[in-house]
Structure formats: structure tokens, C-alpha cells
Amino acid sequence: MFKKLRFLLISAPLIMLATILPGIIFGQNEGVDNGNAGFGFTSLGLEIGWYSPGLDYWKNDSEFKGADFSGAIHLKGCLDMRIVGDLYGQLGFGYWQETVEEELQGFGNTRLILTGLPVNFDVVYYLRPLQFSIITPLVGLGGEVLFIEHQMNFEEKENPDPQWGTTFLGDATLGFQAKLSDQFAVDLGLQYKFGNYNQEFNIYDDSEEPEVIDVVTEEISLKGPKIGLTLKYLF
């Protein structure tokens, strides 16, 4: 099921862009700096950033509490649209992964891999009265649906199947945009995410081919900062 979901998450933005790009390219969005302009798609962007989720259960209570949780590289593709004036919406499809290792008794060197697939929608307001030179400050609020995978790779045992959780996160953003030319801009944003998720964990025995003997549920924090740099192509 989740393999199909991941395929849909990857293919959906491509299908969407293939549908809307002809209309964008052939002329609906001239004058993106005009604060009086109405609704319309305005840019495509690619973001690279760093995200440090809370992961309190993993850091404080799990068998990986001694591991080095240093955050995750975050990648995102996004499509911006003007709602009205200087108020914009942004639809994004992202990917991040945090990996740590720890020596676990009976399992050898064990790798924990947490993979997140966020689908987000943010509302961003550009503070044009505070604009100076090519720099325009911005603020934003939004949320995301996050699909998160938990995978264990054992050194001395057979690897179990990955397990998935799904949740909703909120976020707040503060940053600025630097307009480099009529067709390119760079956004730098500091974002803080709010929320957690409930993850079911299989408890395995210590046999050569581990079998599930119990299932427990933990609430795990995902709140934390994210900083991102986005290169945008302006229509």
C-alpha cells in the first residue's frame, strides 16, 4: 500500500505540472511584483534545507538514546500561486531522512532509518512595505500531511519490514526573498514545525529469525526547526 502511496506522491506533482504549465507559460501571470494582481501561478521552486525533528522517544527512551541525532537534509519541490495582492499559497512535496547507528545487544550494529514524505500547503505574506533593494521580508503559516517510515537494519539478524505512520503538522515561517532577475529569485526561510505522531512498533523475540511477540504505540514529537534555501523560477 505504502509503495503505491509513495509512487503517487512522486508522480502527482509531475502530472499536476504537466497539466498547468502550458497555461502558465502562454501568458497568465505577467507582473508578479504587482501587489494588486489577482490569483495566478507565479513560480516553481526547489528547496534544500536542514530539519531537526524533536524525536523525544527515540532520543530519551529507546535503545537508540545514545545515538547521534543530528538532523536531516530536507528536499522539497514547490509551486507558488498568488491568492490576492501580496498573499501567496505554496504547495510542496518533500523528502527527508535521518539515520543513526547503535550497537544493540543480540542484534549487532543496528541502523535506524526515519524517512519523511511531507505534502504541505503554506500561506505566505510578502511584507513589501519593508522591502529594501532586492530583498523582501516574508512571514507564513501552514501545515503538512506527513508520511513517515521507520526502518531497522540489523547486523546479526534478518531485517524486519518497515513500519509507517501518518500525521498532520503545523508550521510558522519567517524569512525573506531576494529577487535576482525577472525570472529567478531565492528564498531563505526559518521555519518551526509543530506536532507529533503515534507510531506502532513491533516487539521481536531474540531468535535467529525474529518473530513479532507484541505491538506497542508511542507518541513521538516532530516539533523542531527547519531552515531552507529555495531557488525559484518566476513565470
C-alpha positions in Angstrom: 0.0 0.0 0.0 2.7 2.5 1.0 4.8 1.7 -2.1 1.8 2.7 -4.2 1.4 5.8 -2.0 5.0 6.8 -2.4 4.6 6.4 -6.2 1.6 8.6 -6.2 3.4 11.3 -4.1 6.2 11.3 -6.6 4.1 11.2 -9.7 1.3 13.6 -8.6 3.3 16.8 -8.8 4.7 15.8 -12.2 1.2 15.2 -13.5 0.0 18.5 -12.0 2.8 20.5 -13.5 2.3 18.9 -16.9 -1.3 20.0 -16.7 -0.8 23.6 -15.6 2.5 24.6 -17.3 1.0 25.2 -20.7 -1.4 27.8 -19.3 1.4 29.3 -17.2 3.9 29.6 -20.0 1.5 31.0 -22.5 0.6 34.0 -20.6 -1.5 34.2 -17.5 1.0 35.7 -14.9 2.9 38.7 -16.1 3.9 41.3 -13.5 4.5 39.1 -10.4 5.6 42.1 -8.4 2.3 43.9 -8.9 0.7 43.9 -5.5 -2.7 44.5 -7.0 -2.6 41.3 -9.2 -5.2 38.6 -8.7 -5.0 34.8 -8.4 -2.4 33.0 -10.6 0.5 30.6 -10.5 3.8 32.6 -10.1 6.8 30.3 -9.7 8.3 26.8 -9.4 11.0 26.2 -6.8 13.4 23.6 -5.5 14.4 23.8 -1.8 17.3 22.3 0.1 17.4 22.6 3.8 18.0 21.1 7.2 15.4 19.8 9.6 15.8 18.8 13.3 12.7 17.0 14.5 12.3 16.5 18.3 12.1 12.7 18.2 11.9 12.6 22.0 11.0 8.9 22.3 14.0 7.9 20.1 16.4 10.2 21.9 15.3 9.6 25.5 13.6 6.3 25.9 14.5 4.0 23.0 17.5 1.7 22.6 19.0 4.5 20.4 19.1 7.1 23.1 22.9 7.2 23.0 23.0 7.7 19.2 23.9 10.9 17.4 20.6 12.5 16.2 22.0 15.5 14.3 19.0 16.3 12.0 18.2 15.5 8.4 18.7 17.0 4.9 15.3 18.2 3.6 14.5 18.4 -0.1 11.3 19.9 -1.5 9.7 20.8 -4.8 7.1 23.6 -4.6 4.6 25.5 -6.7 3.7 29.1 -5.7 0.4 30.8 -6.5 -0.8 34.3 -5.8 -4.1 34.3 -3.8 -4.6 38.1 -3.8 -2.2 41.0 -3.7 0.9 40.1 -1.6 -0.7 36.9 -0.2 0.5 33.7 -1.7 0.0 30.0 -1.3 2.6 27.3 -1.7 2.1 23.6 -2.4 5.1 21.4 -1.7 6.2 17.8 -1.9 9.2 16.9 0.2 11.6 14.3 1.4 13.9 13.9 4.4 15.7 11.1 6.1 17.6 10.8 9.4 19.8 7.8 10.0 21.6 6.8 13.2 23.5 3.7 14.3 23.9 2.0 17.7 25.3 -1.3 18.9 22.3 -3.3 20.3 22.8 -6.5 22.3 21.8 -9.5 20.3 21.4 -7.5 17.1 24.9 -6.2 16.5 25.4 -2.8 14.9 21.9 -1.6 14.1 20.8 1.3 11.8 17.6 3.2 12.4 16.3 5.0 9.4 13.5 7.5 9.7 12.1 8.7 6.3 9.6 11.5 6.0 7.4 12.3 2.9 5.6 15.6 3.6 2.9 17.2 1.5 2.5 20.7 2.6 0.4 23.8 1.9 1.6 27.2 3.3 0.2 30.7 3.1 2.9 33.3 2.7 2.6 37.1 3.0 5.4 39.3 1.5 6.0 42.5 3.5 6.5 44.8 0.6 6.4 48.0 2.7 9.6 46.7 4.3 11.3 45.9 1.0 14.8 47.2 0.5 16.8 46.8 -2.7 16.1 43.3 -4.0 15.2 41.9 -0.5 11.5 41.4 0.6 10.8 40.0 4.1 8.1 37.3 4.4 6.0 35.5 7.0 4.0 32.3 6.7 1.7 29.8 8.3 0.8 26.4 7.1 0.6 22.7 7.6 1.5 19.3 6.1 0.4 15.7 5.9 3.5 13.7 6.8 4.0 10.0 5.8 6.9 8.7 8.0 8.7 5.4 7.7 10.6 3.6 10.5 13.1 1.0 9.3 15.6 -1.1 11.2 18.7 -2.7 9.6 20.3 -5.3 11.9 23.9 -6.6 11.5 23.3 -10.1 13.1 19.5 -10.6 12.4 17.2 -10.6 9.5 15.8 -7.1 8.8 12.1 -6.6 9.7 9.7 -5.0 7.4 9.5 -1.2 7.6 6.6 0.4 9.5 4.7 3.5 8.7 2.9 6.3 10.5 0.9 9.3 9.2 0.2 12.6 10.9 -0.5 16.3 10.4 2.0 19.0 11.4 1.6 22.8 11.6 4.4 25.3 10.9 5.3 29.0 11.1 7.9 30.7 8.8 10.0 33.8 8.9 12.3 34.7 6.1 13.0 36.9 3.0 13.1 36.7 -0.8 15.9 38.1 -2.9 14.8 38.7 -6.5 17.9 38.0 -8.6 16.3 38.8 -12.0 13.0 38.9 -13.8 13.0 35.1 -13.9 14.9 33.9 -10.8 14.6 34.5 -7.0 16.0 32.9 -3.9 14.0 32.5 -0.7 15.7 31.9 2.7 13.2 30.7 5.4 13.5 29.7 9.0 10.5 27.5 9.9 9.4 25.9 13.1 7.2 22.8 12.9 4.6 21.7 15.5 3.2 18.3 16.1 3.8 14.6 16.8 2.7 11.2 15.6 1.6 7.9 17.0 3.8 5.0 15.8 3.1 1.4 16.3 6.2 -0.7 17.0 6.6 -4.5 16.6 8.4 -6.1 19.5 10.5 -9.1 18.3 12.0 -12.0 20.1 15.7 -12.7 20.0 15.6 -15.8 17.7 17.7 -16.0 14.6 14.7 -15.0 12.5 12.9 -12.6 14.9 9.1 -13.0 15.2 6.7 -10.4 16.5 5.6 -11.0 20.1 3.9 -7.7 20.9 2.9 -4.4 19.5 3.2 -1.1 21.4 2.3 2.5 20.4 4.5 5.5 21.2 3.7 9.2 20.7 6.8 10.8 19.1 7.5 14.6 18.8 8.3 16.0 15.4 8.4 19.6 16.5 11.6 21.5 15.7 13.3 24.0 13.4 13.9 23.8 9.7 16.0 26.2 7.6 15.7 26.1 3.8 17.1 27.8 0.8 14.8 27.8 -2.3 15.7 28.7 -5.8 12.6 29.8 -7.8 11.9 30.2 -11.4 9.4 33.1 -11.8 6.7 32.9 -14.5 
